[in-house]
Amino acid sequence: MKNIYVKEDNLFLEVDSRLSAENNVNKIKNVLHNVKSRKIYINLCGLNMFDAIKISSLISAYGLADDVTRKFEILADNKIVMGHIKLLGLSNLCVKMEEAQQALAAI
């Protein structure tokens, strides 16, 4: 993990692109086990498409098994990654583009 922030019961995680998808998933699972946030934001920008899809699908499955009420919001950096993650149809996962987040932060 690059950065971990907790603010008002929301957890913000920034994934390290230098680590493998499996290492990132294990680190995210450890953080989720120790922090009981209901809304988790995960920044997957900078990852390749396959690692981003793998991380989001595994974390979504782990999140459903661990706590059904937990929701994940994934931040992607291109439309291809966003489209493939949306195609999975994961009920506890929402995907957004990086540009949209930056535009909202500027307002």
All heavy atoms as an XYZ file, in Angstrom:
839
protein
N       0.843     -1.168      0.000
C       0.000      0.000      0.000
C       0.895      1.241      0.000
O       1.860      1.296      0.719
C      -0.879      0.049      1.230
C      -1.752     -1.133      1.530
S      -3.006     -1.605      0.389
C      -3.661     -0.143     -0.248
N       0.482      2.205     -0.811
C       1.190      3.481     -0.803
C       0.702      4.350      0.342
O       1.479      4.831      1.145
C       0.963      4.227     -2.115
C       1.860      3.838     -3.232
C       1.581      4.777     -4.391
C       2.442      4.491     -5.565
N       2.101      5.371     -6.692
N      -0.600      4.577      0.379
C      -1.190      5.457      1.394
C      -2.476      4.845      1.927
O      -3.221      4.210      1.201
C      -1.517      6.830      0.795
C      -0.265      7.573      0.378
O       0.674      7.678      1.141
N      -0.274      8.086     -0.839
N      -2.715      5.109      3.219
C      -3.951      4.675      3.879
C      -4.471      5.857      4.674
O      -3.744      6.441      5.477
C      -3.690      3.487      4.835
C      -3.116      2.307      4.072
C      -4.961      3.109      5.572
C      -2.637      1.184      4.964
N      -5.726      6.234      4.410
C      -6.370      7.331      5.134
C      -7.703      6.846      5.685
O      -8.417      6.118      5.023
C      -6.667      8.523      4.210
C      -5.481      9.035      3.450
C      -5.339      8.760      2.096
C      -4.517      9.813      4.064
C      -4.258      9.231      1.381
C      -3.432     10.289      3.360
C      -3.310     10.007      2.017
O      -2.241     10.463      1.312
N      -8.030      7.305      6.885
C      -9.344      7.053      7.461
C      -9.936      8.402      7.810
O      -9.320      9.204      8.501
C      -9.264      6.171      8.724
C     -10.632      5.973      9.326
C      -8.616      4.844      8.403
N     -11.144      8.655      7.274
C     -11.805      9.924      7.536
C     -13.300      9.686      7.639
O     -13.915      9.191      6.704
C     -11.511     10.910      6.413
C     -12.092     12.285      6.629
C     -11.722     13.210      5.498
C     -12.350     14.566      5.712
N     -12.057     15.469      4.607
N     -13.869     10.023      8.791
C     -15.302      9.924      9.031
C     -15.853      8.549      8.650
O     -16.786      8.428      7.878
C     -16.041     11.015      8.262
C     -15.665     12.402      8.688
C     -16.316     13.470      7.833
O     -17.103     13.133      6.929
O     -16.024     14.646      8.073
N     -15.276      7.513      9.154
C     -15.695      6.130      8.917
C     -15.548      5.688      7.467
O     -16.142      4.715      7.039
C     -17.129      5.901      9.400
C     -17.413      4.427      9.609
O     -16.479      3.694     10.003
O     -18.543      3.992      9.364
N     -14.776      6.422      6.672
C     -14.447      6.024      5.307
C     -12.969      5.692      5.250
O     -12.150      6.374      5.864
C     -14.749      7.147      4.307
C     -16.223      7.437      4.206
O     -17.050      6.537      4.300
N     -16.568      8.695      4.034
N     -12.638      4.665      4.503
C     -11.259      4.217      4.368
C     -10.797      4.477      2.942
O     -11.477      4.095      1.989
C     -11.169      2.726      4.692
C      -9.816      2.058      4.568
C      -8.818      2.645      5.550
C      -9.951      0.568      4.795
N      -9.665      5.149      2.792
C      -9.099      5.460      1.493
C      -7.768      4.726      1.354
O      -6.871      4.912      2.176
C      -8.867      6.970      1.359
C     -10.119      7.779      1.495
C     -10.546      8.230      2.734
C     -10.886      8.089      0.390
C     -11.701      8.967      2.876
C     -12.047      8.827      0.515
C     -12.455      9.266      1.758
N      -7.656      3.888      0.321
C      -6.450      3.092      0.096
C      -5.876      3.396     -1.276
O      -6.614      3.480     -2.261
C      -6.773      1.600      0.169
C      -7.412      1.092      1.451
C      -7.846     -0.349      1.274
C      -6.457      1.222      2.600
N      -4.565      3.545     -1.341
C      -3.890      3.735     -2.617
C      -2.954      2.543     -2.818
O      -2.059      2.302     -2.025
C      -3.102      5.037     -2.619
C      -2.580      5.401     -3.968
C      -1.965      6.788     -3.987
O      -2.115      7.541     -3.008
O      -1.334      7.099     -5.001
N      -3.194      1.802     -3.890
C      -2.476      0.569     -4.169
C      -1.111      0.888     -4.773
O      -0.970      1.809     -5.578
C      -3.305     -0.318     -5.124
C      -2.553     -1.557     -5.512
C      -4.620     -0.689     -4.474
N      -0.108      0.111     -4.385
C       1.248      0.277     -4.892
C       1.410     -0.524     -6.183
O       1.270     -1.746     -6.177
C       2.251     -0.200     -3.843
C       3.677      0.161     -4.169
O       3.929      0.719     -5.264
O       4.552     -0.095     -3.333
N       1.708      0.146     -7.280
C       1.813     -0.524     -8.578
C       3.070     -1.384     -8.699
O       3.168     -2.209     -9.598
C       1.783      0.509     -9.707
O       2.869      1.402     -9.593
N       4.017     -1.226     -7.787
C       5.240     -2.029     -7.847
C       5.045     -3.435     -7.297
O       5.823     -4.333     -7.588
C       6.365     -1.336     -7.087
C       6.783     -0.010     -7.719
C       7.751      0.719     -6.848
N       7.001      1.169     -5.668
C       7.552      1.613     -4.556
N       8.855      1.672     -4.444
N       6.814      2.016     -3.552
N       3.990     -3.633     -6.503
C       3.722     -4.943     -5.917
C       2.824     -5.757     -6.841
O       2.089     -5.212     -7.656
C       3.040     -4.787     -4.559
C       3.829     -4.075     -3.465
C       2.974     -3.918     -2.234
C       5.110     -4.821     -3.147
N       2.848     -7.061     -6.670
C       1.970     -7.924     -7.465
C       0.530     -7.772     -6.972
O       0.268     -7.274     -5.876
C       2.407     -9.385     -7.337
O       2.146     -9.860     -6.027
N      -0.403     -8.211     -7.800
C      -1.821     -8.131     -7.435
C      -2.101     -8.929     -6.164
O      -2.871     -8.487     -5.302
C      -2.686     -8.633     -8.585
N      -1.485    -10.088     -6.036
C      -1.704    -10.934     -4.861
C      -1.214    -10.248     -3.584
O      -1.884    -10.307     -2.550
C      -1.017    -12.287     -5.028
C      -1.646    -13.169     -6.082
C      -1.234    -12.800     -7.505
O      -0.263    -12.014     -7.690
O      -1.895    -13.268     -8.440
N      -0.050     -9.603     -3.649
C       0.458     -8.883     -2.477
C      -0.453     -7.723     -2.110
O      -0.709     -7.481     -0.929
C       1.877     -8.369     -2.732
C       2.907     -9.464     -2.667
O       2.674    -10.509     -2.087
N       4.056     -9.243     -3.281
N      -0.923     -6.993     -3.118
C      -1.836     -5.882     -2.848
C      -3.134     -6.374     -2.225
O      -3.648     -5.761     -1.285
C      -2.125     -5.104     -4.136
C      -1.027     -4.119     -4.466
O      -0.546     -3.403     -3.597
N      -0.630     -4.088     -5.720
N      -3.679     -7.479     -2.722
C      -4.920     -8.028     -2.164
C      -4.705     -8.437     -0.711
O      -5.542     -8.145      0.155
C      -5.421     -9.220     -3.008
C      -6.513     -9.984     -2.277
C      -5.922     -8.749     -4.356
N      -3.596     -9.090     -0.419
C      -3.317     -9.488      0.971
C      -3.186     -8.281      1.887
O      -3.685     -8.295      3.012
C      -2.063    -10.351      1.030
C      -2.305    -11.744      0.503
O      -3.419    -12.261      0.571
N      -1.286    -12.357     -0.047
N      -2.533     -7.235      1.409
C      -2.389     -6.029      2.232
C      -3.741     -5.353      2.451
O      -4.039     -4.895      3.555
C      -1.395     -5.065      1.589
C       0.025     -5.549      1.684
C       0.996     -4.570      1.091
C       2.377     -5.149      1.140
N       3.231     -4.534      2.116
N      -4.559     -5.299      1.415
C      -5.894     -4.707      1.559
C      -6.736     -5.524      2.527
O      -7.437     -4.980      3.381
C      -6.584     -4.576      0.184
C      -5.860     -3.542     -0.673
C      -8.048     -4.191      0.350
C      -6.318     -3.512     -2.118
N      -6.670     -6.862      2.424
C      -7.422     -7.720      3.343
C      -6.995     -7.493      4.786
O      -7.836     -7.447      5.687
C      -7.235     -9.187      2.954
C      -8.072     -9.611      1.778
C      -7.788    -10.997      1.285
C      -7.693    -12.043      2.347
N      -7.463    -13.394      1.799
N      -5.695     -7.330      5.024
C      -5.214     -7.074      6.384
C      -5.729     -5.746      6.915
O      -6.130     -5.649      8.075
C      -3.685     -7.101      6.423
C      -3.131     -8.492      6.299
O      -3.818     -9.476      6.592
N      -1.903     -8.602      5.839
N      -5.727     -4.724      6.074
C      -6.237     -3.420      6.496
C      -7.734     -3.510      6.781
O      -8.219     -2.990      7.783
C      -5.933     -2.338      5.429
C      -6.657     -1.050      5.737
C      -4.434     -2.097      5.329
N      -8.485     -4.180      5.900
C      -9.932     -4.302      6.087
C     -10.269     -5.074      7.354
O     -11.278     -4.801      7.998
C     -10.573     -4.984      4.884
C     -10.563     -4.207      3.579
C     -11.199     -5.040      2.474
C     -11.269     -2.888      3.733
N      -9.437     -6.041      7.701
C      -9.665     -6.827      8.906
C      -9.500     -5.967     10.161
O     -10.209     -6.165     11.149
C      -8.707     -8.007      8.944
C      -8.883     -8.881     10.130
N      -9.990     -9.683     10.311
C      -8.100     -9.075     11.227
C      -9.878    -10.327     11.454
N      -8.745     -9.970     12.031
N      -8.588     -5.004     10.111
C      -8.295     -4.179     11.278
C      -9.132     -2.907     11.363
O      -9.267     -2.336     12.438
C      -6.809     -3.812     11.299
C      -5.943     -5.034     11.511
O      -6.291     -5.921     12.271
N      -4.825     -5.083     10.821
N      -9.673     -2.443     10.238
C     -10.472     -1.220     10.225
C     -11.879     -1.595      9.784
O     -12.069     -2.200      8.744
C      -9.861     -0.180      9.251
C     -10.725      1.064      9.196
C      -8.446      0.163      9.652
N     -12.860     -1.235     10.562
C     -14.243     -1.631     10.286
C     -15.017     -0.515      9.594
O     -16.085     -0.120     10.036
C     -14.942     -2.045     11.580
C     -14.307     -3.226     12.250
C     -14.373     -4.444     11.352
C     -13.729     -5.632     12.029
N     -13.543     -6.741     11.141
N     -14.524      0.006      8.508
C     -15.212      1.040      7.738
C     -16.280      0.405      6.858
O     -16.111     -0.697      6.353
C     -14.234      1.812      6.869
O     -13.312      2.495      7.657
N     -17.361      1.126      6.640
C     -18.442      0.637      5.781
C     -18.223      1.002      4.326
O     -18.689      0.325      3.435
C     -19.788      1.211      6.231
C     -20.202      0.718      7.577
C     -20.764     -0.683      7.463
N     -21.037     -1.195      8.789
C     -20.590     -2.361      9.212
N     -19.859     -3.108      8.439
N     -20.860     -2.774     10.422
N     -17.525      2.099      4.061
C     -17.268      2.545      2.690
C     -15.759      2.621      2.488
O     -15.067      3.315      3.220
C     -17.911      3.911      2.455
C     -17.857      4.357      1.050
C     -19.247      4.529      0.506
C     -19.122      4.922     -0.950
N     -20.356      5.162     -1.571
N     -15.277      1.883      1.493
C     -13.842      1.803      1.223
C     -13.586      2.298     -0.187
O     -14.208      1.830     -1.143
C     -13.320      0.362      1.387
C     -13.457     -0.091      2.848
C     -11.864      0.273      0.972
C     -14.625     -0.908      3.117
N     -12.687      3.248     -0.306
C     -12.272      3.792     -1.595
C     -10.890      3.236     -1.910
O      -9.969      3.372     -1.106
C     -12.213      5.316     -1.544
C     -13.538      5.959     -1.237
C     -13.956      6.147      0.073
C     -14.371      6.365     -2.264
C     -15.178      6.726      0.352
C     -15.597      6.952     -2.001
C     -15.993      7.132     -0.683
O     -17.212      7.697     -0.413
N     -10.752      2.597     -3.082
C      -9.476      2.005     -3.468
C      -9.024      2.618     -4.783
O      -9.732      2.547     -5.784
C      -9.583      0.480     -3.605
C     -10.048     -0.145     -2.292
C      -8.237     -0.116     -4.021
C     -10.312     -1.624     -2.355
N      -7.838      3.217     -4.774
C      -7.276      3.850     -5.951
C      -6.426      2.824     -6.694
O      -5.370      2.418     -6.212
C      -6.435      5.055     -5.540
C      -5.905      5.824     -6.712
O      -6.019      5.409     -7.859
N      -5.314      6.967     -6.425
N      -6.896      2.400     -7.882
C      -6.167      1.434     -8.705
C      -5.465      2.095     -9.889
O      -5.059      1.415    -10.823
C      -7.124      0.350     -9.212
C      -7.783     -0.516     -8.148
C      -8.707     -1.533     -8.795
C      -6.749     -1.210     -7.282
N      -5.342      3.408     -9.858
C      -4.681      4.128    -10.950
C      -3.197      3.734    -11.000
O      -2.546      3.562     -9.977
C      -4.807      5.629    -10.746
S      -6.498      6.197    -10.832
N      -2.694      3.577    -12.198
C      -1.300      3.206    -12.384
C      -1.076      1.714    -12.524
O       0.030      1.289    -12.855
N      -2.107      0.911    -12.287
C      -1.971     -0.537    -12.445
C      -2.312     -0.937    -13.869
O      -3.067     -0.248    -14.561
C      -2.917     -1.267    -11.494
C      -2.650     -1.155    -10.007
C      -3.716     -1.906     -9.236
C      -1.286     -1.671     -9.656
N      -1.796     -2.087    -14.300
C      -2.220     -2.582    -15.606
C      -3.636     -3.148    -15.486
O      -4.153     -3.369    -14.398
C      -1.226     -3.611    -16.163
C      -1.159     -4.871    -15.344
O      -2.176     -5.470    -15.015
N       0.046     -5.299    -15.028
N      -4.262     -3.365    -16.627
C      -5.667     -3.759    -16.660
C      -5.910     -5.062    -15.902
O      -6.866     -5.175    -15.133
C      -6.125     -3.914    -18.108
C      -7.561     -4.352    -18.248
S      -8.101     -4.504    -19.956
C      -7.176     -5.907    -20.507
N      -5.052     -6.049    -16.083
C      -5.279     -7.357    -15.471
C      -5.153     -7.306    -13.956
O      -5.969     -7.913    -13.249
C      -4.314     -8.389    -16.066
C      -4.481     -8.537    -17.547
C      -3.523     -8.049    -18.415
C      -5.612     -9.124    -18.078
C      -3.683     -8.174    -19.784
C      -5.793     -9.250    -19.434
C      -4.818     -8.772    -20.296
N      -4.170     -6.579    -13.444
C      -4.027     -6.456    -11.996
C      -5.193     -5.683    -11.390
O      -5.693     -6.040    -10.320
C      -2.705     -5.775    -11.639
C      -1.509     -6.696    -11.785
O      -1.716     -7.930    -11.906
O      -0.373     -6.200    -11.779
N      -5.643     -4.637    -12.066
C      -6.766     -3.850    -11.551
C      -8.034     -4.694    -11.470
O      -8.762     -4.641    -10.480
C      -6.990     -2.626    -12.427
N      -8.291     -5.482    -12.509
C      -9.478     -6.345    -12.516
C      -9.359     -7.432    -11.451
O     -10.315     -7.734    -10.729
C      -9.700     -6.950    -13.912
C     -10.046     -5.847    -14.902
C     -10.780     -8.022    -13.887
C      -9.989     -6.281    -16.345
N      -8.183     -8.005    -11.349
C      -7.965     -9.068    -10.360
C      -8.153     -8.544     -8.937
O      -8.851     -9.156     -8.124
C      -6.552     -9.633    -10.525
C      -6.287    -10.884     -9.715
C      -4.846    -11.347     -9.828
C      -4.460    -11.715    -11.233
N      -3.098    -12.290    -11.316
N      -7.558     -7.405     -8.639
C      -7.667     -6.839     -7.291
C      -9.115     -6.487     -6.967
O      -9.618     -6.828     -5.898
C      -6.749     -5.609     -7.144
C      -5.283     -6.053     -7.121
C      -7.085     -4.822     -5.881
C      -4.295     -4.911     -7.196
N      -9.797     -5.829     -7.894
C     -11.172     -5.409     -7.602
C     -12.102     -6.598     -7.419
O     -12.948     -6.598     -6.521
C     -11.693     -4.470     -8.691
O     -11.660     -5.091     -9.940
N     -11.951     -7.632     -8.228
C     -12.848     -8.784     -8.089
C     -12.552     -9.576     -6.813
O     -13.485    -10.005     -6.122
C     -12.761     -9.688     -9.316
O     -11.463    -10.176     -9.481
N     -11.292     -9.753     -6.475
C     -10.963    -10.492     -5.255
C     -11.370     -9.734     -3.999
O     -11.894    -10.328     -3.048
C      -9.466    -10.822     -5.220
C      -8.991    -11.866     -6.225
C      -7.476    -11.972     -6.212
C      -9.621    -13.219     -5.933
N     -11.155     -8.424     -3.987
C     -11.538     -7.635     -2.828
C     -13.055     -7.583     -2.682
O     -13.593     -7.623     -1.581
C     -10.916     -6.224     -2.913
C      -9.406     -6.320     -2.705
C     -11.538     -5.270     -1.920
C      -8.981     -6.957     -1.392
N     -13.764     -7.513     -3.795
C     -15.225     -7.537     -3.739
C     -15.725     -8.842     -3.144
O     -16.620     -8.847     -2.293
C     -15.806     -7.335     -5.133
O     -17.195     -7.478     -5.108
N     -15.169     -9.956     -3.580
C     -15.570    -11.261     -3.047
C     -15.230    -11.372     -1.564
O     -16.050    -11.839     -0.767
C     -14.892    -12.378     -3.830
N     -14.042    -10.926     -1.187
C     -13.658    -10.946      0.226
C     -14.583    -10.042      1.039
O     -14.993    -10.402      2.140
C     -12.208    -10.502      0.393
C     -11.810    -10.365      1.834
C     -11.539    -11.499      2.602
C     -11.720     -9.125      2.443
C     -11.197    -11.379      3.933
C     -11.381     -8.996      3.766
C     -11.119    -10.131      4.514
O     -10.794    -10.007      5.832
N     -14.916     -8.883      0.490
C     -15.790     -7.951      1.201
C     -17.168     -8.520      1.440
O     -17.754     -8.329      2.500
N     -17.714     -9.237      0.450
C     -19.020     -9.869      0.638
C     -18.967    -10.972      1.685
O     -19.897    -11.131      2.473
C     -19.532    -10.430     -0.688
C     -20.145     -9.440     -1.659
C     -20.465    -10.118     -2.976
C     -21.392     -8.811     -1.073
N     -17.898    -11.730      1.685
C     -17.770    -12.816      2.653
C     -17.541    -12.288      4.065
O     -18.008    -12.877      5.036
C     -16.622    -13.738      2.252
N     -16.840    -11.176      4.181
C     -16.484    -10.629      5.487
C     -17.607     -9.796      6.099
O     -17.932     -9.941      7.272
C     -15.209     -9.791      5.354
C     -14.681     -9.324      6.685
O     -14.616    -10.144      7.616
O     -14.341     -8.133      6.803
N     -18.198     -8.895      5.309
C     -19.237     -7.996      5.807
C     -20.120     -7.586      4.632
O     -19.684     -6.865      3.743
C     -18.606     -6.762      6.442
C     -19.615     -5.830      7.080
O     -20.826     -6.103      7.007
O     -19.186     -4.821      7.661
N     -21.354     -8.029      4.618
C     -22.268     -7.811      3.494
C     -22.588     -6.327      3.306
O     -22.835     -5.881      2.186
C     -23.567     -8.622      3.695
C     -24.528     -8.410      2.553
C     -23.242    -10.089      3.852
N     -22.550     -5.541      4.360
C     -22.914     -4.127      4.268
C     -21.775     -3.248      3.764
O     -21.995     -2.076      3.481
C     -23.367     -3.600      5.636
O     -22.284     -3.700      6.561
C     -24.567     -4.377      6.133
N     -20.595     -3.786      3.651
C     -19.424     -3.012      3.221
C     -19.501     -2.729      1.723
O     -19.789     -3.604      0.923
C     -18.162     -3.803      3.543
C     -16.891     -3.042      3.310
C     -15.709     -3.852      3.737
N     -15.602     -3.765      5.183
C     -14.927     -4.612      5.930
N     -14.321     -5.639      5.382
N     -14.850     -4.457      7.219
N     -19.246     -1.472      1.333
C     -19.275     -1.057     -0.069
C     -17.892     -0.555     -0.487
O     -17.208      0.113      0.285
C     -20.296      0.071     -0.299
C     -21.705     -0.317      0.060
C     -22.240     -1.359     -0.874
C     -23.676     -1.708     -0.500
N     -24.180     -2.833     -1.202
N     -17.519     -0.875     -1.722
C     -16.227     -0.473     -2.267
C     -16.430      0.481     -3.432
O     -17.326      0.285     -4.249
C     -15.454     -1.698     -2.768
C     -15.086     -2.654     -1.684
C     -15.920     -3.720     -1.375
C     -13.927     -2.490     -0.958
C     -15.592     -4.606     -0.378
C     -13.591     -3.373      0.048
C     -14.425     -4.434      0.341
N     -15.592      1.493     -3.483
C     -15.584      2.401     -4.617
C     -14.173      2.372     -5.205
O     -13.205      2.718     -4.531
C     -15.966      3.812     -4.191
C     -16.234      4.694     -5.371
C     -17.023      5.920     -4.990
O     -18.065      5.778     -4.314
O     -16.583      7.004     -5.377
N     -14.094      1.925     -6.451
C     -12.819      1.760     -7.135
C     -12.570      2.977     -8.019
O     -13.455      3.421     -8.742
C     -12.822      0.480     -7.996
C     -13.115     -0.749     -7.135
C     -11.524      0.325     -8.750
C     -12.087     -1.077     -6.104
N     -11.357      3.483     -7.977
C     -10.960      4.598     -8.816
C     -10.018      4.069     -9.895
O      -8.944      3.558     -9.592
C     -10.266      5.656     -7.969
C      -9.880      6.951     -8.618
C     -11.122      7.676     -9.122
C      -9.142      7.823     -7.635
N     -10.445      4.139    -11.156
C      -9.653      3.640    -12.287
C      -9.110      4.825    -13.082
O      -9.626      5.934    -12.991
C     -10.514      2.757    -13.177
N      -8.099      4.548    -13.900
C      -7.504      5.642    -14.666
C      -7.791      5.566    -16.162
O      -7.339      6.416    -16.915
C      -6.006      5.747    -14.424
C      -5.248      4.479    -14.735
O      -5.898      3.467    -15.053
O      -4.013      4.496    -14.657
N      -8.549      4.556    -16.615
C      -8.955      4.535    -18.028
C     -10.286      3.809    -18.195
O     -10.720      3.065    -17.323
C      -7.860      3.958    -18.935
C      -7.596      2.500    -18.692
O      -8.512      1.685    -18.699
N      -6.333      2.153    -18.489
N     -10.911      4.045    -19.340
C     -12.253      3.518    -19.595
C     -12.258      2.008    -19.788
O     -13.253      1.359    -19.490
C     -12.842      4.187    -20.833
C     -13.210      5.618    -20.626
C     -13.828      6.212    -21.868
C     -14.174      7.664    -21.640
N     -14.758      8.289    -22.824
N     -11.180      1.448    -20.276
C     -11.124     -0.001    -20.507
C     -11.193     -0.742    -19.177
O     -11.973     -1.681    -19.022
C      -9.866     -0.377    -21.303
C      -9.924      0.260    -22.695
C      -9.716     -1.885    -21.406
C      -8.639      0.136    -23.481
N     -10.385     -0.312    -18.219
C     -10.404     -0.941    -16.891
C     -11.772     -0.749    -16.258
O     -12.357     -1.696    -15.717
C      -9.289     -0.350    -15.999
C      -9.429     -0.814    -14.566
C      -7.920     -0.708    -16.540
N     -12.306      0.446    -16.335
C     -13.607      0.731    -15.758
C     -14.691     -0.151    -16.388
O     -15.523     -0.730    -15.680
C     -13.947      2.202    -15.969
C     -15.171      2.655    -15.231
S     -15.413      4.428    -15.352
C     -16.505      4.483    -16.753
N     -14.663     -0.301    -17.701
C     -15.658     -1.120    -18.386
C     -15.573     -2.584    -18.019
O     -16.599     -3.242    -17.817
N     -14.358     -3.118    -17.908
C     -14.207     -4.533    -17.562
C     -14.639     -4.822    -16.130
O     -15.234     -5.863    -15.859
C     -12.774     -4.995    -17.774
C     -12.406     -5.218    -19.211
N     -13.319     -5.261    -20.233
C     -11.205     -5.413    -19.792
C     -12.715     -5.475    -21.363
N     -11.416     -5.563    -21.140
N     -14.359     -3.901    -15.231
C     -14.786     -4.101    -13.845
C     -16.308     -4.010    -13.750
O     -16.945     -4.796    -13.052
C     -14.096     -3.095    -12.904
C     -12.583     -3.387    -12.852
C     -14.688     -3.167    -11.504
C     -11.774     -2.360    -12.112
N     -16.916     -3.085    -14.480
C     -18.377     -2.973    -14.482
C     -19.028     -4.217    -15.075
O     -20.110     -4.618    -14.649
C     -18.815     -1.741    -15.265
C     -18.686     -0.458    -14.495
C     -19.254      0.702    -15.286
C     -19.207      1.966    -14.474
N     -19.761      3.112    -15.226
N     -18.383     -4.845    -16.060
C     -18.936     -6.049    -16.673
C     -19.064     -7.205    -15.682
O     -19.899     -8.090    -15.868
C     -18.058     -6.506    -17.842
C     -18.258     -5.784    -19.159
C     -17.237     -6.268    -20.188
C     -19.658     -5.976    -19.692
N     -18.253     -7.203    -14.651
C     -18.327     -8.265    -13.646
C     -19.640     -8.217    -12.867
O     -20.065     -9.218    -12.310
C     -17.139     -8.173    -12.685
C     -15.759     -8.387    -13.308
C     -14.667     -8.089    -12.285
C     -15.622     -9.789    -13.847
N     -20.263     -7.058    -12.809
C     -21.564     -6.930    -12.135
C     -21.500     -7.178    -10.638
O     -22.405     -7.788    -10.074
N     -20.461     -6.707     -9.997
C     -20.290     -6.926     -8.562
C     -21.195     -5.976     -7.779
O     -21.154     -4.765     -7.973
C     -18.822     -6.730     -8.184
C     -17.858     -7.616     -8.972
C     -16.428     -7.175     -8.757
C     -18.037     -9.065     -8.586
N     -22.021     -6.531     -6.907
C     -23.059     -5.750     -6.241
C     -22.522     -4.760     -5.208
O     -23.165     -3.759     -4.935
C     -24.058     -6.677     -5.568
O     -23.423     -7.425     -4.555
N     -21.379     -5.024     -4.640
C     -20.848     -4.150     -3.594
C     -19.729     -3.253     -4.099
O     -18.951     -2.718     -3.327
C     -20.363     -4.975     -2.407
C     -19.207     -5.891     -2.760
O     -18.970     -6.196     -3.924
N     -18.505     -6.336     -1.752
N     -19.645     -3.071     -5.418
C     -18.526     -2.351     -6.015
C     -19.028     -1.314     -7.008
O     -19.907     -1.586     -7.821
C     -17.631     -3.359     -6.747
C     -16.269     -2.896     -7.154
C     -15.302     -3.159     -6.008
C     -15.814     -3.682     -8.350
N     -18.453     -0.119     -6.931
C     -18.754      0.961     -7.863
C     -17.420      1.449     -8.435
O     -16.439      1.574     -7.697
C     -19.466      2.092     -7.119
S     -19.792      3.531     -8.119
N     -17.381      1.707     -9.734
C     -16.133      2.121    -10.387
C     -16.304      3.534    -10.927
O     -17.319      3.852    -11.538
C     -15.775      1.180    -11.549
C     -14.437      1.551    -12.142
C     -15.772     -0.249    -11.108
N     -15.301      4.364    -10.699
C     -15.304      5.727    -11.216
C     -13.973      6.022    -11.884
O     -12.966      5.393    -11.591
C     -15.547      6.726    -10.091
C     -16.924      6.590     -9.484
C     -17.230      7.706     -8.566
C     -18.651      7.528     -8.056
N     -19.050      8.549     -7.157
N     -14.004      7.021    -12.754
C     -12.795      7.451    -13.451
C     -12.053      8.491    -12.621
O     -12.664      9.260    -11.885
C     -13.151      8.059    -14.806
C     -13.603      7.066    -15.830
S     -12.269      6.124    -16.527
C     -11.387      7.390    -17.413
N     -10.745      8.528    -12.801
C      -9.905      9.469    -12.052
C     -10.239     10.911    -12.385
O     -10.290     11.757    -11.507
C      -8.437      9.193    -12.373
C      -7.476     10.101    -11.664
C      -6.047      9.828    -12.023
O      -5.779      9.350    -13.129
O      -5.182     10.125    -11.182
N     -10.493     11.233    -13.676
C     -10.766     12.605    -14.072
C     -12.020     13.142    -13.382
O     -12.079     14.284    -12.985
C     -10.926     12.730    -15.583
C      -9.677     12.400    -16.363
C      -9.575     10.938    -16.711
O     -10.606     10.242    -16.744
O      -8.451     10.461    -16.934
N     -13.036     12.292    -13.246
C     -14.276     12.708    -12.600
C     -14.013     13.065    -11.138
O     -14.541     14.045    -10.619
C     -15.323     11.607    -12.701
N     -13.195     12.290    -10.469
C     -12.875     12.556     -9.078
C     -12.106     13.875     -8.935
O     -12.344     14.634     -8.027
C     -12.062     11.413     -8.481
C     -12.821     10.122     -8.323
C     -13.943     10.268     -7.331
O     -15.083     10.496     -7.685
N     -13.638     10.167     -6.069
N     -11.167     14.128     -9.838
C     -10.388     15.362     -9.762
C     -11.262     16.573    -10.037
O     -11.090     17.619     -9.416
C      -9.226     15.305    -10.754
C      -8.149     14.332    -10.343
C      -7.063     14.210    -11.395
O      -7.183     14.706    -12.494
N      -5.989     13.531    -11.024
N     -12.199     16.452    -10.962
C     -13.110     17.559    -11.265
C     -13.997     17.874    -10.069
O     -14.234     19.036     -9.757
C     -13.950     17.219    -12.483
N     -14.472     16.838     -9.392
C     -15.305     17.053     -8.215
C     -14.507     17.674     -7.072
O     -15.020     18.500     -6.331
C     -15.935     15.739     -7.747
C     -17.044     15.179     -8.638
C     -17.475     13.816     -8.118
C     -18.225     16.118     -8.679
N     -13.256     17.285     -6.928
C     -12.416     17.829     -5.862
C     -12.100     19.299     -6.109
O     -11.913     20.076     -5.156
C     -11.127     17.026     -5.752
N     -12.051     19.716     -7.375
C     -11.744     21.107     -7.698
C     -12.901     22.054     -7.397
O     -12.704     23.240     -7.227
C     -11.363     21.218     -9.168
N     -14.121     21.510     -7.345
C     -15.299     22.367     -7.127
C     -15.421     22.796     -5.701
O     -15.100     22.305     -4.769
C     -16.591     21.642     -7.584
C     -16.528     21.455     -9.074
C     -17.815     22.382     -7.168
C     -17.678     20.665     -9.648
